[in-house]
Amino acid sequence: MNMRNWFHFSDAELNAIGLSLRVALWCSVLILPLAIFLAWYLARKSFRGKPLIEGLINLPLVLPPVATGFVLLLLFGTKGIIGSWLFDWFGIRIAFTFYAAVLASMIVAFPLAVRAIRLSIEMVDPGLEAAAKTLGANSFQSFMRITLPLALPGIISGFVLTFARSLGEFGATIIFAGNISGETQTIPLALFSQIQIPGQETAAFRLLMVAVIFSFSAMVISEYLVKKVHERR
């Protein structure tokens, strides 16, 4: 492995790195509101069929990512149940685009966000919410002023876990979004492509180190922010 080439990134590699960051950021931002609402609902409400809903939410955690990508392709491909309608009526194509990479990452990362946030909300004493309501706050105000601030460490963890999981997403993305350089080729896909080419060990190692640095940094930042939140209480 030529040491001089370790930090010489090609345009394709830089595109993959930039695309991974964009996909991870969009994935995390889009997931967060729904994850917070669903986590609160599952933590505070009891209803018939709750185990079924929980099972569906957590299914991507145990389902092979390739199978998840295939399901998304069946649903949102141009010949899919939803995708064909979007394409025929509005000319919108999702599969094998940047939006497919974001959607694939959202599906596989969503259970992690919900789980982290739900655990944090369950640790908030419901009596505090009830006390706020006796003082005139409605459910929304009680959630915004009591539950949300107290559950902030879990929300931060959920956001960072989503970001980190999105950076490492491979299986669902390669099936649903493809491995298109400059459009859907994220770091894991670029790394996979480099491994298939003899003599590209240096490029593969560079991408590997970038993936490790990004993921490790995300976890360190998460721990730091959570610590700061606890210190301010």
Kinemage of the C-alpha trace (Angstrom):
@kinemage 1
@onewidth
@group {chain A} dominant
@subgroup {mainchain}
@vectorlist {calphas} color= white
{ca met a 1} P 0.000 0.000 0.000
{ca asn a 2} L 1.573 3.287 -1.132
{ca met a 3} L 1.674 5.667 1.851
{ca arg a 4} L 1.818 8.717 -0.420
{ca asn a 5} L -1.592 7.920 -1.859
{ca trp a 6} L -3.386 7.467 1.440
{ca phe a 7} L -4.771 11.009 1.540
{ca his a 8} L -5.156 11.591 -2.189
{ca phe a 9} L -8.924 11.343 -2.643
{ca ser a 10} L -10.319 11.014 -6.130
{ca asp a 11} L -13.335 13.015 -7.282
{ca ala a 12} L -15.490 9.887 -7.072
{ca glu a 13} L -14.422 9.289 -3.476
{ca leu a 14} L -15.088 12.894 -2.491
{ca asn a 15} L -18.508 12.671 -4.140
{ca ala a 16} L -19.273 9.512 -2.156
{ca ile a 17} L -18.204 11.163 1.109
{ca gly a 18} L -20.253 14.292 0.440
{ca leu a 19} L -23.270 12.252 -0.642
{ca ser a 20} L -23.085 10.107 2.502
{ca leu a 21} L -23.135 13.194 4.706
{ca arg a 22} L -26.088 14.668 2.804
{ca val a 23} L -28.056 11.424 2.984
{ca ala a 24} L -27.316 10.976 6.695
{ca leu a 25} L -28.287 14.566 7.523
{ca trp a 26} L -31.533 14.470 5.555
{ca cys a 27} L -32.358 11.073 7.014
{ca ser a 28} L -31.804 12.235 10.597
{ca val a 29} L -33.734 15.499 10.203
{ca leu a 30} L -36.724 13.867 8.496
{ca ile a 31} L -36.926 10.993 10.956
{ca leu a 32} L -36.692 12.984 14.175
{ca pro a 33} L -40.204 14.563 14.387
{ca leu a 34} L -42.024 11.321 13.585
{ca ala a 35} L -39.741 9.314 15.865
{ca ile a 36} L -40.397 11.681 18.775
{ca phe a 37} L -44.174 11.514 18.310
{ca leu a 38} L -44.260 7.748 17.884
{ca ala a 39} L -41.891 7.172 20.804
{ca trp a 40} L -44.087 9.334 23.051
{ca tyr a 41} L -47.243 7.574 21.889
{ca leu a 42} L -45.805 4.110 22.523
{ca ala a 43} L -44.398 5.182 25.889
{ca arg a 44} L -47.555 6.833 27.196
{ca lys a 45} L -50.479 5.059 25.512
{ca ser a 46} L -51.919 1.576 25.793
{ca phe a 47} L -54.062 0.317 22.945
{ca arg a 48} L -55.109 -2.879 21.240
{ca gly a 49} L -52.553 -4.042 18.699
{ca lys a 50} L -49.654 -2.202 20.339
{ca pro a 51} L -47.305 -5.241 20.137
{ca leu a 52} L -48.072 -5.479 16.418
{ca ile a 53} L -47.148 -1.827 15.858
{ca glu a 54} L -43.970 -2.281 17.886
{ca gly a 55} L -43.099 -5.349 15.845
{ca leu a 56} L -43.591 -3.513 12.560
{ca ile a 57} L -41.451 -0.602 13.713
{ca asn a 58} L -38.614 -2.889 14.814
{ca leu a 59} L -38.852 -5.219 11.825
{ca pro a 60} L -36.020 -3.502 9.879
{ca leu a 61} L -33.682 -4.297 12.789
{ca val a 62} L -33.989 -8.046 12.163
{ca leu a 63} L -34.971 -8.137 8.502
{ca pro a 64} L -32.011 -8.518 6.110
{ca pro a 65} L -31.283 -5.034 4.677
{ca val a 66} L -31.371 -6.476 1.168
{ca ala a 67} L -34.913 -7.687 1.828
{ca thr a 68} L -35.852 -4.214 3.073
{ca gly a 69} L -34.480 -2.731 -0.147
{ca phe a 70} L -36.447 -5.220 -2.217
{ca val a 71} L -39.673 -4.333 -0.382
{ca leu a 72} L -38.999 -0.628 -1.042
{ca leu a 73} L -38.388 -1.420 -4.694
{ca leu a 74} L -41.706 -3.273 -4.894
{ca leu a 75} L -43.475 -0.311 -3.328
{ca phe a 76} L -41.701 2.691 -4.865
{ca gly a 77} L -40.206 1.393 -8.112
{ca thr a 78} L -41.654 2.763 -11.344
{ca lys a 79} L -43.636 -0.485 -11.584
{ca gly a 80} L -44.335 -0.640 -7.877
{ca ile a 81} L -47.598 -0.189 -6.009
{ca ile a 82} L -46.946 3.429 -5.020
{ca gly a 83} L -44.104 4.276 -7.381
{ca ser a 84} L -46.084 3.558 -10.542
{ca trp a 85} L -48.844 5.926 -9.404
{ca leu a 86} L -46.341 8.677 -8.598
{ca phe a 87} L -44.586 8.224 -11.935
{ca asp a 88} L -47.714 8.003 -14.089
{ca trp a 89} L -49.548 10.934 -12.502
{ca phe a 90} L -46.766 13.269 -11.423
{ca gly a 91} L -43.680 12.078 -13.272
{ca ile a 92} L -41.920 11.451 -9.942
{ca arg a 93} L -39.334 8.676 -9.894
{ca ile a 94} L -37.930 7.649 -6.540
{ca ala a 95} L -36.062 4.394 -7.146
{ca phe a 96} L -32.384 4.732 -8.133
{ca thr a 97} L -32.219 8.399 -7.152
{ca phe a 98} L -30.839 10.404 -4.219
{ca tyr a 99} L -34.301 10.291 -2.655
{ca ala a 100} L -34.196 6.488 -2.700
{ca ala a 101} L -30.918 6.530 -0.773
{ca val a 102} L -32.482 8.818 1.848
{ca leu a 103} L -35.649 6.716 2.103
{ca ala a 104} L -33.700 3.462 2.438
{ca ser a 105} L -31.603 4.956 5.229
{ca met a 106} L -34.708 6.279 6.960
{ca ile a 107} L -36.385 2.876 7.007
{ca val a 108} L -33.415 1.011 8.480
{ca ala a 109} L -32.504 3.754 10.984
{ca phe a 110} L -36.024 4.613 12.179
{ca pro a 111} L -36.284 1.810 14.787
{ca leu a 112} L -33.055 2.959 16.458
{ca ala a 113} L -34.354 6.511 16.820
{ca val a 114} L -37.712 5.395 18.196
{ca arg a 115} L -36.120 2.992 20.658
{ca ala a 116} L -33.637 5.529 22.063
{ca ile a 117} L -36.229 8.285 22.402
{ca arg a 118} L -38.892 5.994 23.830
{ca leu a 119} L -36.585 4.756 26.578
{ca ser a 120} L -35.804 8.355 27.500
{ca ile a 121} L -39.484 9.355 27.602
{ca glu a 122} L -40.368 6.326 29.743
{ca met a 123} L -37.858 7.577 32.326
{ca val a 124} L -39.759 10.864 32.651
{ca asp a 125} L -42.151 10.710 35.610
{ca pro a 126} L -45.734 10.877 34.264
{ca gly a 127} L -46.656 12.615 37.509
{ca leu a 128} L -44.788 15.699 36.344
{ca glu a 129} L -46.957 15.840 33.228
{ca ala a 130} L -50.097 15.366 35.314
{ca ala a 131} L -49.002 18.161 37.646
{ca ala a 132} L -48.499 20.492 34.687
{ca lys a 133} L -52.023 19.741 33.496
{ca thr a 134} L -53.473 20.571 36.907
{ca leu a 135} L -51.809 23.984 36.557
{ca gly a 136} L -53.639 24.643 33.302
{ca ala a 137} L -51.293 23.205 30.674
{ca asn a 138} L -52.832 21.116 27.911
{ca ser a 139} L -51.252 17.890 26.621
{ca phe a 140} L -49.161 19.665 23.984
{ca gln a 141} L -47.864 22.282 26.419
{ca ser a 142} L -47.076 19.609 28.985
{ca phe a 143} L -45.126 17.664 26.391
{ca met a 144} L -43.182 20.691 25.136
{ca arg a 145} L -42.360 22.123 28.573
{ca ile a 146} L -41.906 18.971 30.653
{ca thr a 147} L -41.441 15.788 28.655
{ca leu a 148} L -39.359 17.069 25.763
{ca pro a 149} L -36.687 18.861 27.853
{ca leu a 150} L -36.346 15.919 30.255
{ca ala a 151} L -36.111 13.433 27.385
{ca leu a 152} L -33.556 15.540 25.487
{ca pro a 153} L -30.598 13.176 26.099
{ca gly a 154} L -32.507 10.332 24.461
{ca ile a 155} L -33.547 12.570 21.580
{ca ile a 156} L -29.921 13.553 21.001
{ca ser a 157} L -28.890 9.902 21.116
{ca gly a 158} L -31.647 8.978 18.683
{ca phe a 159} L -30.559 11.687 16.259
{ca val a 160} L -26.901 10.664 16.364
{ca leu a 161} L -27.699 6.948 16.113
{ca thr a 162} L -29.800 7.682 13.050
{ca phe a 163} L -26.989 9.727 11.517
{ca ala a 164} L -24.372 7.044 12.207
{ca arg a 165} L -26.599 4.193 10.986
{ca ser a 166} L -27.343 6.096 7.801
{ca leu a 167} L -23.624 6.554 7.143
{ca gly a 168} L -23.185 2.787 7.270
{ca glu a 169} L -26.281 1.769 5.326
{ca phe a 170} L -25.520 -0.607 2.445
{ca gly a 171} L -27.946 -3.460 1.803
{ca ala a 172} L -31.230 -1.617 1.334
{ca thr a 173} L -29.520 1.223 -0.539
{ca ile a 174} L -27.790 -0.909 -3.162
{ca ile a 175} L -31.077 -2.655 -4.009
{ca phe a 176} L -33.400 0.354 -3.938
{ca ala a 177} L -31.092 3.216 -4.936
{ca gly a 178} L -28.391 1.388 -6.862
{ca asn a 179} L -24.678 2.115 -6.932
{ca ile a 180} L -24.611 5.147 -9.219
{ca ser a 181} L -21.460 7.236 -8.862
{ca gly a 182} L -22.221 10.856 -8.020
{ca glu a 183} L -25.924 10.205 -7.409
{ca thr a 184} L -26.497 7.265 -5.046
{ca gln a 185} L -22.997 5.921 -4.359
{ca thr a 186} L -22.389 6.510 -0.653
{ca ile a 187} L -19.243 5.552 1.282
{ca pro a 188} L -20.255 1.883 1.872
{ca leu a 189} L -21.157 1.450 -1.798
{ca ala a 190} L -17.950 3.117 -2.967
{ca leu a 191} L -15.965 0.927 -0.586
{ca phe a 192} L -17.706 -2.148 -1.963
{ca ser a 193} L -16.897 -1.081 -5.524
{ca gln a 194} L -13.215 -0.482 -4.719
{ca ile a 195} L -12.888 -3.892 -3.084
{ca gln a 196} L -14.055 -5.530 -6.312
{ca ile a 197} L -11.224 -3.949 -8.317
{ca pro a 198} L -7.740 -5.486 -8.003
{ca gly a 199} L -5.110 -2.964 -6.925
{ca gln a 200} L -7.574 -0.559 -5.287
{ca glu a 201} L -6.711 -1.484 -1.711
{ca thr a 202} L -5.415 2.026 -0.969
{ca ala a 203} L -8.664 3.680 -2.089
{ca ala a 204} L -10.684 1.139 -0.128
{ca phe a 205} L -8.574 1.796 2.978
{ca arg a 206} L -9.106 5.566 2.653
{ca leu a 207} L -12.861 5.128 2.528
{ca leu a 208} L -12.715 2.713 5.437
{ca met a 209} L -10.865 5.233 7.580
{ca val a 210} L -13.320 7.997 6.641
{ca ala a 211} L -16.249 5.763 7.652
{ca val a 212} L -14.587 4.922 10.981
{ca ile a 213} L -13.766 8.578 11.711
{ca phe a 214} L -17.284 9.792 10.889
{ca ser a 215} L -19.007 7.081 12.936
{ca phe a 216} L -16.662 7.447 15.907
{ca ser a 217} L -16.985 11.241 15.861
{ca ala a 218} L -20.776 10.979 15.809
{ca met a 219} L -20.781 8.791 18.916
{ca val a 220} L -18.289 11.031 20.759
{ca ile a 221} L -20.332 14.135 19.952
{ca ser a 222} L -23.478 12.362 21.145
{ca glu a 223} L -21.909 11.477 24.491
{ca tyr a 224} L -20.597 15.029 24.884
{ca leu a 225} L -23.978 16.636 24.185
{ca val a 226} L -25.812 14.249 26.483
{ca lys a 227} L -23.325 15.018 29.254
{ca lys a 228} L -23.821 18.755 28.744
{ca val a 229} L -27.591 18.351 28.963
{ca his a 230} L -27.280 16.461 32.264
{ca glu a 231} L -24.898 19.072 33.661
{ca arg a 232} L -27.385 21.885 32.995
{ca arg a 233} L -30.155 20.203 34.942
